[in-house]
Amino acid sequence: MIKINENYLKLQASYLFSDIARRVSTYQQANPEQNLIKLGIGDVTRALPAACVEAFHAAVDEMASDSTFRGYGPEQGYDFLREVIAREDFQARGAAIEADEIFVSDGAKCDSGNFQEIFSSDIRVAIPDPVYPVYVDTNVMAGRTGEARDGRYEGLVYLNGNSDNGFIPDLPEQPVDLIYLCFPNNPTGAMATREQLQKWVDYARENRAIILYDAAYEAFIQDDSLPHSIYELEGSREVAVEFRSFSKTAGFTGTRCAFTVVPKSCMAYTESGEAVPVHDLWNRRHTTKFNSVSYPVQRAAEAVYSPEGKGQVKELVAYYLNNARYIRENMEALGYRCIGGENSPYIWIDGKTDSWEFFDRLLNDAGVVCTPGAGFGKCGEGYIRISAFNSFENVREAMTRISNSL
């Protein structure tokens, strides 16, 4: 008799974005004439930068000739991309990251979800609340939790974010082994200062813990005093793994390219206390279960770092941040407290009522899709997230509709 992994049965009945899609579908069937404006999921709407498209075309042309055709690429990524990432994203900011510490992949979601596989099933895991659901669900699947009770899983250490701490959670009160952090934060848009982030690095070093640091929205950081990478902080190479993505930076949501940084000095331990390089473990997992991102996509990603690509990406980021500013200003004018939208494409709004109730109100009365904060954890109840990833025309129309409905 074939048996299932029964940890999957612990998962909450509905994944957040699936539940949103179901409600939206029901609304559209009942209101086929209504033009919905979707400001829910973080999917970009503008075209790839011209520099990336040009590089993409050139690489496809290479694949059309026997003399320049490429078959299987290195699982870790081509050197031309790994080297420019190391130089431009890290070394240029004083972070000592080398090209062979970078693993190119098809998404930060995949990597942040899969990375837990290389650790023991009995480790103590700390996860912020509210949080991107993938961090929680993949640890449930791996058997590190008990059942869900009152919206939380037994066995996880939840790091509460709230209006009092600006949704920057405090250090855990008990020792933990694996810590998930995301800055700029999804969903709240909050951003940790150097001093706040240094405390987490120091904690991890003292407790021989590891931080999984999701920096997928790094390109939106506008405040020069804020760290763009955890590796800008002292001691972080010993205790941190960082995830990055080209999805929101350069519109690669449908093209798929990201990377994970695993320093060679980052260590985990055997039961007897022997130090083992995490880099070696991830390299083995990556080469066993992943077969590299396609050559044309990696050439397109490389173009992000060209002079033309940098300028075009900067314009994309500025466009979405202008949307975010407009959303925040309008919601604040309506009397709602907001954070985010300054160093992040997300605006986190105190809805003054039940999250799903506010979601349904905006959907049914304004024809606007947001994301209910309760879907990101217990501490998200009462909030909604609005995404800036749409055209300015749609954002402006959405704010007009919301104003009229509220």
Order of alpha helices (4+ residues) and beta strands (2+ residues): alpha-beta-alpha-alpha-beta-alpha-beta-alpha-beta-beta-beta-beta-alpha-beta-beta-alpha-beta-beta-beta-alpha-alpha-alpha-beta-beta-alpha-beta-beta-beta-alpha
